[in-house]
Protein backbone atom coordinates (compact mmCIF):
# COMPACT_ATOMS: atom_id res chain seq x y z
CA UNK A 1 0.00 0.00 0.00
CA UNK A 2 1.50 3.35 -1.05
CA UNK A 3 0.47 6.38 0.96
CA UNK A 4 1.60 9.96 1.47
CA UNK A 5 3.34 10.48 4.79
CA UNK A 6 5.27 13.32 6.36
CA UNK A 7 9.05 13.17 6.64
CA UNK A 8 9.92 14.70 10.00
CA UNK A 9 13.40 15.71 8.78
CA UNK A 10 11.90 18.37 6.52
CA UNK A 11 9.65 21.30 7.26
CA UNK A 12 8.16 22.03 3.88
CA UNK A 13 8.14 18.95 1.73
CA UNK A 14 8.76 15.26 1.22
CA UNK A 15 11.72 13.97 -0.78
CA UNK A 16 9.17 12.17 -2.93
CA UNK A 17 5.41 12.65 -3.13
CA UNK A 18 4.57 9.15 -1.87
CA UNK A 19 6.00 7.15 1.01
CA UNK A 20 4.81 4.38 3.30
CA UNK A 21 4.49 4.61 7.04
CA UNK A 22 5.79 1.38 8.54
CA UNK A 23 7.10 -0.32 11.64
CA UNK A 24 10.68 0.65 12.45
CA UNK A 25 13.46 -1.92 12.17
CA UNK A 26 14.78 -0.59 15.44
CA UNK A 27 12.09 0.43 17.88
CA UNK A 28 12.35 3.95 19.31
CA UNK A 29 10.39 4.76 22.43
CA UNK A 30 7.51 7.17 21.94
CA UNK A 31 8.21 10.68 23.20
CA UNK A 32 4.66 11.56 24.20
CA UNK A 33 4.09 13.94 21.30
CA UNK A 34 4.79 11.98 18.11
CA UNK A 35 2.02 11.67 15.52
CA UNK A 36 1.99 9.24 12.60
CA UNK A 37 0.06 10.32 9.53
CA UNK A 38 -1.34 8.48 6.50
CA UNK A 39 -2.88 10.45 3.62
CA UNK A 40 -4.94 8.67 0.99
CA UNK A 41 -6.97 9.79 -2.01
CA UNK A 42 -6.96 12.73 -4.38
CA UNK A 43 -4.94 15.98 -4.37
CA UNK A 44 -7.85 17.73 -2.64
CA UNK A 45 -7.51 15.32 0.26
CA UNK A 46 -3.74 15.83 0.22
CA UNK A 47 -4.30 19.56 0.75
CA UNK A 48 -6.42 18.72 3.80
CA UNK A 49 -3.57 16.55 5.11
CA UNK A 50 -1.10 19.39 4.61
CA UNK A 51 -3.29 21.72 6.62
CA UNK A 52 -3.59 19.26 9.53
CA UNK A 53 0.14 18.53 9.51
CA UNK A 54 0.92 22.24 9.48
CA UNK A 55 -1.20 22.82 12.58
CA UNK A 56 0.36 19.82 14.31
CA UNK A 57 3.80 21.31 13.74
CA UNK A 58 2.63 24.73 14.94
CA UNK A 59 1.32 23.07 18.12
CA UNK A 60 4.73 21.50 18.73
CA UNK A 61 4.03 17.87 17.82
CA UNK A 62 6.62 15.74 16.08
CA UNK A 63 5.44 13.87 13.00
CA UNK A 64 6.94 10.43 12.49
CA UNK A 65 6.91 7.95 9.62
CA UNK A 66 7.05 4.98 11.95
CA UNK A 67 4.18 3.20 13.66
CA UNK A 68 6.39 2.01 16.49
CA UNK A 69 7.30 5.36 17.99
CA UNK A 70 4.03 7.16 17.26
CA UNK A 71 1.81 8.08 20.19
CA UNK A 72 -1.14 8.34 17.82
CA UNK A 73 -1.81 7.67 14.12
CA UNK A 74 -4.13 9.77 11.94
CA UNK A 75 -5.54 8.20 8.78
CA UNK A 76 -6.98 10.69 6.28
CA UNK A 77 -9.24 8.50 4.15
CA UNK A 78 -10.83 8.49 0.72
CA UNK A 79 -14.37 7.14 0.26
CA UNK A 80 -15.36 8.00 -3.29
CA UNK A 81 -15.36 4.58 -4.97
CA UNK A 82 -15.29 1.03 -3.63
CA UNK A 83 -11.58 0.56 -4.36
CA UNK A 84 -10.78 3.71 -2.39
CA UNK A 85 -12.96 2.59 0.51
CA UNK A 86 -11.16 -0.76 0.56
CA UNK A 87 -7.76 0.94 0.54
CA UNK A 88 -8.83 3.22 3.38
CA UNK A 89 -10.14 0.33 5.47
CA UNK A 90 -6.89 -1.56 4.86
CA UNK A 91 -4.91 1.46 6.05
CA UNK A 92 -7.02 1.76 9.21
CA UNK A 93 -6.59 -1.95 9.90
CA UNK A 94 -2.83 -1.75 9.49
CA UNK A 95 -2.58 1.30 11.73
CA UNK A 96 -4.62 -0.42 14.46
CA UNK A 97 -2.55 -3.58 14.24
CA UNK A 98 0.78 -1.78 14.23
CA UNK A 99 0.00 0.99 16.70
CA UNK A 100 -3.47 0.70 18.23
CA UNK A 101 -4.24 4.38 18.74
CA UNK A 102 -5.95 5.65 15.58
CA UNK A 103 -7.96 8.71 14.59
CA UNK A 104 -9.81 8.57 11.26
CA UNK A 105 -10.76 11.59 9.16
CA UNK A 106 -11.51 12.38 5.51
CA UNK A 107 -14.26 11.37 3.11
CA UNK A 108 -14.81 7.87 4.46
CA UNK A 109 -15.12 9.42 7.90
CA UNK A 110 -18.46 10.84 6.78
CA UNK A 111 -19.69 7.24 6.93
CA UNK A 112 -18.86 6.63 10.58
CA UNK A 113 -21.03 3.54 10.90
CA UNK A 114 -19.18 1.85 8.03
CA UNK A 115 -15.93 2.25 9.95
CA UNK A 116 -17.32 1.44 13.41
CA UNK A 117 -18.84 -1.82 12.19
CA UNK A 118 -15.41 -3.05 11.16
CA UNK A 119 -13.15 -1.20 13.59
CA UNK A 120 -14.97 -0.37 16.85
CA UNK A 121 -11.62 0.43 18.53
CA UNK A 122 -10.92 3.53 16.44
CA UNK A 123 -10.63 6.40 18.91
CA UNK A 124 -12.47 9.11 16.97
CA UNK A 125 -13.90 9.61 13.47
CA UNK A 126 -14.43 12.90 11.63
CA UNK A 127 -15.49 13.75 8.10
CA UNK A 128 -13.62 15.69 5.39
CA UNK A 129 -12.06 19.12 6.01
CA UNK A 130 -12.72 18.78 9.75
CA UNK A 131 -9.39 20.35 10.66
CA UNK A 132 -10.34 21.78 14.03
CA UNK A 133 -12.09 18.60 15.15
CA UNK A 134 -9.04 16.52 14.27
CA UNK A 135 -6.76 18.82 16.25
CA UNK A 136 -9.21 18.80 19.17
CA UNK A 137 -9.10 14.99 19.26
CA UNK A 138 -5.31 14.96 19.01
CA UNK A 139 -5.13 17.33 22.00
CA UNK A 140 -7.48 15.01 23.90
CA UNK A 141 -5.41 11.86 23.44
CA UNK A 142 -1.93 13.37 23.13
CA UNK A 143 -1.81 16.64 25.10
CA UNK A 144 -0.13 19.61 23.43
CA UNK A 145 3.57 19.59 24.24
CA UNK A 146 5.33 22.54 25.81
CA UNK A 147 7.59 23.94 23.14
CA UNK A 148 9.33 27.08 22.00
CA UNK A 149 7.81 27.99 18.63
CA UNK A 150 10.97 29.94 17.74
CA UNK A 151 13.00 26.71 17.88
CA UNK A 152 10.63 24.81 15.56
CA UNK A 153 9.63 27.36 12.96
CA UNK A 154 7.03 26.39 10.37
CA UNK A 155 7.40 28.21 7.03
CA UNK A 156 4.65 30.55 5.88
CA UNK A 157 3.68 28.00 3.24
CA UNK A 158 3.09 25.35 5.89
CA UNK A 159 3.93 21.66 5.57
CA UNK A 160 3.80 20.34 2.00
CA UNK A 161 3.48 16.72 0.87
CA UNK A 162 4.63 17.53 -2.65
CA UNK A 163 8.14 18.21 -3.95
CA UNK A 164 9.32 21.76 -3.35
CA UNK A 165 8.78 22.93 -6.92
CA UNK A 166 5.04 22.32 -7.23
CA UNK A 167 2.03 22.58 -4.94
CA UNK A 168 -1.71 22.07 -4.97
CA UNK A 169 -3.89 25.11 -4.30
CA UNK A 170 -7.44 24.27 -3.24
CA UNK A 171 -9.87 27.10 -4.03
CA UNK A 172 -13.19 25.70 -2.80
CA UNK A 173 -14.93 22.83 -1.07
CA UNK A 174 -18.02 20.89 -2.07
CA UNK A 175 -20.07 20.84 -5.25
CA UNK A 176 -23.54 21.98 -6.35
CA UNK A 177 -23.88 19.41 -9.14
CA UNK A 178 -25.76 16.18 -8.51
CA UNK A 179 -24.18 13.67 -10.87
CA UNK A 180 -25.85 10.35 -10.20
CA UNK A 181 -22.60 8.39 -9.94
CA UNK A 182 -21.07 10.77 -7.37
CA UNK A 183 -21.58 11.22 -3.63
CA UNK A 184 -19.13 14.12 -3.17
CA UNK A 185 -21.91 16.60 -2.19
CA UNK A 186 -23.04 14.13 0.46
CA UNK A 187 -19.47 13.81 1.76
CA UNK A 188 -18.22 17.39 1.35
CA UNK A 189 -21.39 19.49 1.04
CA UNK A 190 -22.36 22.18 -1.45
CA UNK A 191 -19.99 24.61 -3.11
CA UNK A 192 -18.10 26.75 -0.62
CA UNK A 193 -15.56 29.02 -2.34
CA UNK A 194 -12.61 30.46 -0.47
CA UNK A 195 -12.25 34.26 -0.52
CA UNK A 196 -10.15 35.30 -3.49
CA UNK A 197 -7.80 37.34 -1.31
CA UNK A 198 -7.01 34.31 0.83
CA UNK A 199 -6.27 32.19 -2.24
CA UNK A 200 -4.00 34.82 -3.78
CA UNK A 201 -2.16 35.32 -0.49
CA UNK A 202 -1.45 31.59 -0.34
CA UNK A 203 -0.35 31.49 -3.97
CA UNK A 204 2.03 34.42 -3.42
CA UNK A 205 3.61 32.66 -0.43
CA UNK A 206 4.04 29.49 -2.49
CA UNK A 207 5.77 31.28 -5.34
CA UNK A 208 8.02 33.21 -2.97
CA UNK A 209 9.03 29.89 -1.38
CA UNK A 210 10.24 28.55 -4.73
CA UNK A 211 7.15 26.80 -6.08
CA UNK A 212 7.35 26.75 -9.88
CA UNK A 213 3.94 25.24 -10.61
CA UNK A 214 0.59 25.86 -8.93
CA UNK A 215 -2.01 23.16 -9.50
CA UNK A 216 -5.46 24.61 -8.87
CA UNK A 217 -7.88 22.00 -7.50
CA UNK A 218 -11.38 21.76 -6.07
CA UNK A 219 -14.44 19.60 -6.61
CA UNK A 220 -15.70 21.97 -9.32
CA UNK A 221 -13.04 24.53 -10.22
CA UNK A 222 -14.97 26.32 -12.96
CA UNK A 223 -17.82 27.01 -10.50
CA UNK A 224 -15.50 29.00 -8.26
CA UNK A 225 -17.26 32.03 -6.80
CA UNK A 226 -20.77 31.15 -7.96
CA UNK A 227 -21.83 30.90 -4.32
CA UNK A 228 -20.54 34.41 -3.66
CA UNK A 229 -23.46 36.08 -5.44
CA UNK A 230 -21.25 38.41 -7.45
CA UNK A 231 -19.54 39.88 -4.39
CA UNK A 232 -15.95 41.04 -4.83
CA UNK A 233 -13.10 40.44 -2.42
CA UNK A 234 -9.93 42.46 -1.87
CA UNK A 235 -6.26 41.64 -2.32
CA UNK A 236 -3.38 44.08 -1.86
CA UNK A 237 -5.99 46.78 -1.36
CA UNK A 238 -7.59 46.21 -4.75
CA UNK A 239 -11.01 44.67 -5.53
CA UNK A 240 -10.92 41.18 -7.07
CA UNK A 241 -13.85 39.55 -8.81
CA UNK A 242 -14.60 36.11 -7.42
CA UNK A 243 -14.91 34.02 -10.56
CA UNK A 244 -12.54 31.50 -12.11
CA UNK A 245 -11.40 33.71 -15.02
CA UNK A 246 -10.52 36.63 -12.74
CA UNK A 247 -8.81 34.34 -10.24
CA UNK A 248 -6.81 32.64 -13.00
CA UNK A 249 -5.77 36.04 -14.37
CA UNK A 250 -4.32 37.10 -11.02
CA UNK A 251 -2.63 33.74 -10.46
CA UNK A 252 -1.11 33.90 -13.93
CA UNK A 253 0.70 37.12 -13.07
CA UNK A 254 2.70 35.55 -10.23
CA UNK A 255 5.46 34.07 -12.38
CA UNK A 256 4.72 30.35 -11.94
CA UNK A 257 3.00 27.76 -14.11
CA UNK A 258 -0.72 27.70 -13.33
CA UNK A 259 -2.55 24.47 -14.17
CA UNK A 260 -6.32 24.16 -13.76
CA UNK A 261 -7.89 20.84 -12.75
CA UNK A 262 -11.50 19.61 -12.51
CA UNK A 263 -13.13 22.07 -14.91
CA UNK A 264 -16.84 21.30 -15.24
CA UNK A 265 -17.99 22.13 -18.81
CA UNK A 266 -19.91 25.32 -18.12
CA UNK A 267 -20.28 27.85 -20.96
CA UNK A 268 -17.95 30.33 -19.25
CA UNK A 269 -15.03 27.93 -19.68
CA UNK A 270 -14.67 29.88 -22.95
CA UNK A 271 -13.35 32.79 -20.86
CA UNK A 272 -10.31 30.77 -19.81
CA UNK A 273 -9.05 29.94 -23.31
CA UNK A 274 -7.77 33.46 -24.20
CA UNK A 275 -5.75 33.42 -20.96
CA UNK A 276 -4.11 30.22 -22.16
CA UNK A 277 -3.49 31.64 -25.63
CA UNK A 278 -1.79 34.67 -24.05
CA UNK A 279 0.49 32.41 -21.99
CA UNK A 280 -0.92 33.70 -18.72
CA UNK A 281 -1.89 30.20 -17.56
CA UNK A 282 -0.89 26.83 -19.01
CA UNK A 283 -2.86 25.78 -22.12
CA UNK A 284 -4.09 22.70 -20.30
CA UNK A 285 -7.75 21.97 -19.68
CA UNK A 286 -8.76 19.13 -17.35
CA UNK A 287 -12.45 18.76 -18.15
CA UNK A 288 -14.05 15.43 -17.10
CA UNK A 289 -16.68 14.63 -19.74
CA UNK A 290 -17.67 11.17 -18.39
CA UNK A 291 -19.46 9.93 -21.53
CA UNK A 292 -20.71 10.92 -24.99
CA UNK A 293 -24.01 9.07 -25.39
CA UNK A 294 -26.85 11.56 -24.80
CA UNK A 295 -28.89 8.82 -23.15
CA UNK A 296 -26.13 7.90 -20.69
CA UNK A 297 -25.27 11.53 -20.00
CA UNK A 298 -28.93 12.17 -19.16
CA UNK A 299 -28.88 9.29 -16.69
CA UNK A 300 -25.67 10.71 -15.25
CA UNK A 301 -27.23 14.19 -14.97
CA UNK A 302 -24.36 15.58 -17.01
CA UNK A 303 -24.49 18.05 -19.95
CA UNK A 304 -25.83 16.00 -22.86
CA UNK A 305 -25.24 18.03 -26.03
CA UNK A 306 -22.16 16.29 -27.42
CA UNK A 307 -22.39 18.29 -30.66
CA UNK A 308 -21.94 21.44 -28.63
CA UNK A 309 -19.00 19.90 -26.82
CA UNK A 310 -17.31 19.09 -30.12
CA UNK A 311 -17.99 22.63 -31.35
CA UNK A 312 -16.48 24.01 -28.14
CA UNK A 313 -13.36 21.87 -28.49
CA UNK A 314 -12.82 23.11 -32.04
CA UNK A 315 -13.45 26.70 -30.96
CA UNK A 316 -10.94 26.40 -28.11
CA UNK A 317 -8.30 24.94 -30.41
CA UNK A 318 -8.85 27.68 -32.96
CA UNK A 319 -8.17 30.28 -30.26
CA UNK A 320 -5.33 28.35 -28.60
CA UNK A 321 -3.70 25.83 -30.99
CA UNK A 322 -1.35 24.56 -28.24
CA UNK A 323 -4.28 23.59 -26.00
CA UNK A 324 -3.99 20.16 -24.37
CA UNK A 325 -7.29 18.66 -23.21
CA UNK A 326 -7.39 16.02 -20.51
CA UNK A 327 -10.61 14.19 -19.73
CA UNK A 328 -11.98 11.15 -17.92
CA UNK A 329 -14.77 8.79 -18.93
CA UNK A 330 -16.79 6.02 -17.32
CA UNK A 331 -17.52 2.77 -19.14
CA UNK A 332 -20.05 0.21 -17.96
CA UNK A 333 -22.43 2.77 -16.47
CA UNK A 334 -25.72 1.05 -15.47
CA UNK A 335 -27.83 0.57 -18.58
CA UNK A 336 -25.01 1.43 -21.00
CA UNK A 337 -25.68 -0.45 -24.25
CA UNK A 338 -23.23 -1.46 -26.94
CA UNK A 339 -24.67 1.35 -29.04
CA UNK A 340 -23.99 3.85 -26.24
CA UNK A 341 -20.43 2.59 -26.01
CA UNK A 342 -19.87 2.89 -29.75
CA UNK A 343 -21.11 6.50 -29.58
CA UNK A 344 -18.42 7.09 -26.97
CA UNK A 345 -15.72 5.58 -29.18
CA UNK A 346 -16.88 7.67 -32.13
CA UNK A 347 -16.65 10.77 -29.95
CA UNK A 348 -13.08 9.89 -28.99
CA UNK A 349 -12.10 9.51 -32.63
CA UNK A 350 -13.64 12.87 -33.54
CA UNK A 351 -12.61 14.91 -30.49
CA UNK A 352 -9.02 13.60 -30.47
CA UNK A 353 -8.43 14.47 -26.84
CA UNK A 354 -4.80 14.58 -25.76
CA UNK A 355 -4.91 12.91 -22.35
CA UNK A 356 -7.71 10.54 -21.35
CA UNK A 357 -8.41 8.38 -18.35
CA UNK A 358 -11.03 5.64 -18.22
CA UNK A 359 -12.80 4.17 -15.22
CA UNK A 360 -14.97 1.09 -15.04
CA UNK A 361 -18.18 2.01 -13.26
CA UNK A 362 -17.99 1.28 -9.55
CA UNK A 363 -21.07 0.88 -7.37
CA UNK A 364 -20.49 3.69 -4.93
CA UNK A 365 -22.59 3.14 -1.83
CA UNK A 366 -25.42 5.67 -1.81
CA UNK A 367 -25.05 6.72 -5.45
CA UNK A 368 -28.34 7.15 -7.33
CA UNK A 369 -26.83 5.54 -10.44
CA UNK A 370 -26.85 2.11 -8.81
CA UNK A 371 -30.65 1.99 -9.08
CA UNK A 372 -31.22 3.60 -12.49
CA UNK A 373 -30.87 0.53 -14.69
CA UNK A 374 -29.48 -2.98 -14.83
CA UNK A 375 -25.88 -3.17 -13.70
CA UNK A 376 -23.28 -4.13 -16.31
CA UNK A 377 -21.31 -7.32 -15.74
CA UNK A 378 -17.63 -7.13 -14.83
CA UNK A 379 -16.74 -9.02 -18.01
CA UNK A 380 -18.47 -6.46 -20.22
CA UNK A 381 -16.95 -3.55 -18.29
CA UNK A 382 -13.49 -5.05 -18.66
CA UNK A 383 -13.97 -5.61 -22.39
CA UNK A 384 -15.19 -2.05 -22.96
CA UNK A 385 -12.35 -0.63 -20.87
CA UNK A 386 -9.71 -2.33 -23.02
CA UNK A 387 -11.42 -1.36 -26.27
CA UNK A 388 -11.67 2.23 -25.07
CA UNK A 389 -8.00 2.38 -24.11
CA UNK A 390 -6.93 0.81 -27.41
CA UNK A 391 -8.70 3.56 -29.36
CA UNK A 392 -7.34 6.30 -27.12
CA UNK A 393 -3.78 4.94 -27.29
CA UNK A 394 -3.71 5.57 -31.04
CA UNK A 395 -5.10 9.09 -30.56
CA UNK A 396 -2.64 9.87 -27.78
CA UNK A 397 0.31 8.70 -29.89
CA UNK A 398 -0.87 10.88 -32.77
CA UNK A 399 -1.31 13.95 -30.57
CA UNK A 400 2.09 13.56 -28.89
CA UNK A 401 3.84 13.05 -32.24
CA UNK A 402 2.86 16.63 -33.12
CA UNK A 403 5.29 17.86 -30.47
CA UNK A 404 8.36 16.17 -31.96
CA UNK A 405 10.75 18.83 -33.24
CA UNK A 406 9.34 21.59 -31.04
CA UNK A 407 11.21 23.43 -28.31
CA UNK A 408 9.35 23.37 -24.98
CA UNK A 409 9.98 24.37 -21.38
CA UNK A 410 10.45 21.29 -19.21
CA UNK A 411 10.13 21.33 -15.42
CA UNK A 412 12.45 18.72 -13.88
CA UNK A 413 10.83 16.40 -11.31
CA UNK A 414 13.53 13.81 -10.75
CA UNK A 415 17.08 12.86 -11.72
CA UNK A 416 18.57 9.36 -11.68
CA UNK A 417 21.63 7.61 -13.07
CA UNK A 418 20.16 7.61 -16.58
CA UNK A 419 19.22 11.26 -16.77
CA UNK A 420 16.49 13.76 -15.91
CA UNK A 421 12.72 13.21 -15.82
CA UNK A 422 10.43 16.17 -16.20
CA UNK A 423 7.16 17.47 -17.56
CA UNK A 424 6.12 20.00 -20.17
CA UNK A 425 2.94 22.07 -20.16
CA UNK A 426 0.99 19.04 -21.41
CA UNK A 427 1.74 16.94 -18.34
CA UNK A 428 0.25 17.18 -14.86
CA UNK A 429 2.23 15.34 -12.17
CA UNK A 430 1.40 11.68 -11.52
CA UNK A 431 -1.52 11.48 -13.98
CA UNK A 432 -0.05 12.37 -17.37
CA UNK A 433 3.14 11.51 -19.22
CA UNK A 434 6.76 12.47 -18.67
CA UNK A 435 9.61 14.01 -20.61
CA UNK A 436 12.85 11.99 -20.46
CA UNK A 437 16.15 13.82 -20.99
CA UNK A 438 18.71 11.03 -21.15
CA UNK A 439 22.25 11.64 -19.96
CA UNK A 440 21.50 14.89 -18.11
CA UNK A 441 22.45 13.73 -14.63
CA UNK A 442 23.65 17.13 -13.41
CA UNK A 443 20.20 18.69 -13.41
CA UNK A 444 18.18 19.05 -10.20
CA UNK A 445 14.47 18.77 -9.39
CA UNK A 446 12.76 22.13 -9.75
CA UNK A 447 14.98 23.36 -12.58
CA UNK A 448 13.26 24.69 -15.68
CA UNK A 449 15.04 23.86 -18.93
CA UNK A 450 14.41 24.52 -22.60
CA UNK A 451 14.46 21.31 -24.61
CA UNK A 452 13.71 20.10 -28.10
CA UNK A 453 11.41 17.08 -28.34
CA UNK A 454 13.13 14.28 -30.24
CA UNK A 455 10.82 11.29 -29.82
CA UNK A 456 7.36 10.30 -28.57
CA UNK A 457 5.24 7.22 -27.92
CA UNK A 458 1.67 6.72 -26.67
CA UNK A 459 2.32 8.36 -23.31
CA UNK A 460 5.71 10.05 -22.99
CA UNK A 461 8.23 12.31 -24.71
CA UNK A 462 12.04 12.30 -25.06
CA UNK A 463 14.05 15.49 -25.41
CA UNK A 464 17.48 17.10 -25.56
CA UNK A 465 18.40 20.29 -23.72
CA UNK A 466 18.68 23.50 -25.67
CA UNK A 467 19.33 25.81 -22.73
CA UNK A 468 18.70 26.28 -19.02
CA UNK A 469 16.13 28.84 -17.98
CA UNK A 470 16.80 31.68 -15.56
N, C-alpha and C positions, 0 to 999 in steps of 0.2 A: 504494500500500500504506500503510495507516494503522497505526501502531504506537505504543506508549507509550514515551516516552523521558524521560530526566531533564534538567531545565533547570538548568544549573550556577549560575544566578543566584539560585536559591532553595535553602533548606536543608530545607524540610519538604514542599514540594508543587510541583506543576506549575500553571501558569496554567489549563490545560485538561487534561482527563484523557487526551487522545490527541494526540500530535505525531509528526512524521516525522523521523528522523535522515537527513541528506542532506549532499551535498558543499557546502562553503562557496563563496559567490560570490567571496570573497577568501580565498585560502589563508593560513592561519596555521601557522607551523612548530610541529611537535609539541614538547612541553616535556619529554618523557621520563616523564610520569606521568599522561597523559590517557587516560581510558577512555570509549569509546563504548558505548552500551547500547541494545538493542532488546528490548522485552518484548511477547510475543504470547500470545494465548489468554485463558483465563478469569480471573476475579478471584482464584482460588486461586493461579494462576501469577503474577499481579501481586503478590501478597503475597510470594512467593519473590523476585521482582525487587527489591521494596523492601528486603528483608533483605540481599540482596547489595550493593545500592547503599549501604545504611547502613554496612556494614562497609568498603566501599571508601572512603567518606568518613572513617571513623574511622582508617583506615590512611594517610590523607593524599593519596589520589589525587584528581585533578580528574575530573569527569565532563562530557563534552562532547556536544553534539548535532550534531556535524559529523564526517563520516568523515575529512575531510582532515587535521585536526589531532589525530586520535586515535592513540595509540600501540598500541592494541589495541581490538577490538570484541567485545563479548559479545552473543550472540543467545540469549535465553531462549525456547525453542520450545514449541509445542503439537503434539501428535501423536495427538489423540483420533479425529478423522475425516479422511477423505481430503482434504477442502478445507483443513483446518488443516495437514495435512502439507505440502500444496502451498504454502500461504502461508509456512510455516516454511522450506521449501527455497528459495523465492524470496528470502526475507530473507537467508539464508546466502549465496546467490549474489551478491546485491547487495553485501553487506558484503565479500565476497572481492574483487569487482571494484573496489569503491571504495576499499578500504583494504588488504586482503591478509592482515592478521593477525587471525584470528577464533577465538574460543572458543565452543563450542556447549554449552548446557545445557538443562534442561527435559525435558518428556515425550518429545519425539522423540529426545532424547539417549539414552534407554533402548534405542533401536534404532540402535546405533552403526554397524553394517554398512550400514544404509540410507543413512546420511549419507556414510560413507567411499566407497561405490560411486560416488556422484555428485561428492563434493567431497573428494578425498584430501588436499588441502592445508590442511584445517582443522587448527589446531594441537592442540586437545584437545577431547574430548567427554565430558560427564558427564550423568547422568540427572537426574530431578526432585529437588528439595530437597537438592541436593548442595552446600550453601553452602560448607563448608570446602574441598571439593575445588576449587571454582571459584576461591576466594581463593588456594589453593595454586598453581594454574596461573597466575593473574595475577601472583603474586609471582615465579614462575619466568621469565616472559617480560617483565615490566615490574617491576623490583625496587621494593620499598617505598621511597617517597621519605622523606627526612629532613624532618620537619615539627614544628612546635610545635602540639600539639593544642589549646592554649588560644587560638590564633589562628584556628582553624577548627572551632569548636564544632559538634557535631551534637546537635540536641535529643533529649530523652529518648524522644520518639516515633519517632525515626529519620527516614529519608527516606521521603516519601510520594508516590505517583504519582497520587493523587486530589486533588481540591480540598480546601481546608483544613477544610471543614465536614462532610465525611463520610469514613469510612475502613472498610476491610475488616478483619475480625478473624478469622483462621483458627484454629479450635479443635482440629483434628485432621488427620492425614494418612491416606491409604489408605482401603480399604473392604473389608468382609468379605463383601459380597454378590457373587454371580457371575452377573450379568445377561449373557445370551448375546451381546448387541450391544456390550458394553463391555469394554475392556481396561485400565481404570484400575487394578485390583489388580495386573495384570502390570507396569504402569508405575510405580505408586506404593506397591505393597505392601498388606498388610492394615491394618486400623484401628489407628491409633496416636494416642491422645488426649493432648493436652497436659495437664499438671497444671492443675487449676482455679485455683490460686493465681497461676500464671504468666499465665493468660488474664485474670484479674481485675486484676492489676497493670497489664497492657498497656492494658486498657480504661480504667482510672482515669487513666493518663497521657494517653490520647487525649482524654478528656473535659476534663481540666485544660488541654490545649493548645487547646481551642476546638472540638473535633469535636462536632457536633450530632447526628450519626446514625452508629450502629455497625451495620455489615452483617456478620452472623455467617455465615461460610462454611466449608465443608469438603467432602469427597466425600460424606459421609453424616452430616449434622448431628444428626439425631435419634438416631443410635447413639452419640453422645458418651458416653464413660466406660464403655461396655460391656466394653472390654478391661481395665478397672481392677479387675474382680472385686469391686466393692462397696467398695473402699478409699476413704476420705475423704482430702481434702487440707486444707491450712490456708491461710487468708488473713486478714491483720490479727489473727493470733493465735487465730482462731476456726475450728472444723472446717467444711468445705464438702463436701457430697455431690457426687460427680462423675457427674452425670447431666444431661441437657439441661434438664429443668424447674428443677432447683436452680440451674444455671448461669444460665439465663435470668432467674430471680428476682433473683439478685444483680446481673446486668447492668442489669436494669430499674430498680434503685434508684439508678443513677448520674446520672440527670438528662438523659439523651440518648435519642433515638429508638433502639430496638433492633429490627432487622429480621432475621428468620431465613430463610436460604436453604437449599435442598437438603434438605428434610425427607422422608426415606423414610417410607412410610405404615405405621409400626409402630403397634400398639395404644396405646402410651403417648403418642402424639401428643395424645390426649385431655387429658393433663395440662397441655398448653400453653394450651389454649383459655381456661380461667379466668383465666390471667395476662393474656391479651389483653382479655378482658371487663373486667378491673379497670383496664386502662390501663397496666399495668406494662410490657408490650412492645407493639409495634404489632400491631394485628389483621390481620396479613398472613401468609399461609401459602403458602410456595413448596414445592409437593409434586408432583414429577414423577410422573405416573401412567402415561405411555408408551402405553397402549392400553386398550381396554375389552372386547374379545373374549376370553372365557375361554381359547379355544384359542390365540390369539396370546400372551396373557399367560403361558400355560404354556410356550410355546416360548421366551419371553423370560426365563423363570425369575423372573417378577414375581408379586406377590400377585394371585390370579385371581378373588376373590369380589367382583365389581362391585356386587352388591346390598348387600354390607356397606359398600362404599365410599360408595354413595349414602346409606345410613343414617347413616354417620359424618358426611358433609357436612351433612345435615339436623340432626343432633345438634349439631354445632359451631355452625351458624347459629342454632339455638335458644338456645344459651348466649351467643353473641357475635354479635348481629345485624349489627354493622358489619364482620364478617369479610370480607376480600378473599382469594380463593383464586387463586393463580397455578399453572399446570401446563404441562407440555410433553408432546407426543405424537409418536409416530413413525408415519408412513404408508408403505406399501410394504414392510413387513417381509417377509422371505422367507416365501412360502407364504400371505400374507394374501389372502383371497378377497374378492370383492365383498360377500358376506354379512358377513364380519368387519368390513369397512369400514363398512357400514351400521349394525352394532352400535355402532361407535365414534361415528358421527354421532348415533344415538339417545341415547347416553350424554351427549354434549355438550348436546343439547336438554333432557335431564332434569336434569343436574347444574347447568347454567347457571353455569359457572365464570367468574370476572371477567376474568382475564388468561390467555391461552393462547398458547403457541408451538407451532409444528408443524415437524417435520423430516422430510425425505424420507430413507428409510433409505440409509445410506452403508456400503459394504463396507469396514469397518475391518479392516486387515490383522491376522490372528490371532484375530479374533472368531469364536466358535463359531457364531453365527447364520448366517454365510455358507454353512455346509454343512448347515443343518437342512432346507431345502426349496428349491424352485425360486425363483430370484431374480426379482423383479418388474421389468418393463421400465421404462425411464425415462419413457416416454409415460404409462403407467398411474400411476406415482408422481406425475408432474406433475399429471395430471388429479385424482387424489385429494387432493393438496395444495390445489389451488384450490377444490375442493368443500368441503373441511374448513374452509378459511379463510373461505369465504362464509357458512357456517353460524355460525361463531364470531363473525364481524363483527356479525351481527344480535344475538347474545347480548351481546356486549361493549357495543354501543350501548344496549341495554336496561338493563344493569347500571349503566352510567355515568349514564344519565338519572335514576336514583334519587337521585343526589347533587345534582342541580340544586335550588337553594333552600336548601341546607344551609350552615352556617358550618363551615369546616375550617381547621386549621393548615396553612400552606403554607411549606415550606422553599425559599428562593430559591437557585437554582443559577447563574443567569446573568441579565444585564441588557444589553439592546441599545437601539437608538434607538427601537424600538417599545414597549418596556416590559420587564417582568420575566418570567422563566420559572422555574417552580419545580415542586415535587412535593408531593402530600399523602400521607397514610399509605398510600394504595392504589398508590403508584408507587415502584418501585425504580429507581435511576439506570441509564440506558442501555438498559433492557430493557422498561420499561413506558411509560405515557403521561406527559404533562406538564400543568401548570396554567399557562395564559397569563394574565397580569395586564396588560392593555394600558394604555399611558400612564404606568405607574409606573416612570419612568426614574431616580428618585432612590434606589431600593432598591439593596442590595448583596448579592452572593453570601454565603450563610451566615445571612442574616437570616431570622427566623421571623415570619410575619405571619398574622393572622386574616383570612380572606376568605370571602365568600359566593359559592357557585358559581352562575353565571348561565347557562351554556350547556355542552353536551357534544356529542361526536360518537362515532364508533366507537372512538377511541383516547384523546382528550385532553379536558381541561376548560378552561373560561374562568371567570375570577372577578374580583371587585372587592374591594378592601381594606376591611375593617371596622376593624381596629386593628392596630398593631404589637405584638409580644410583647416582654416584658422579656428 
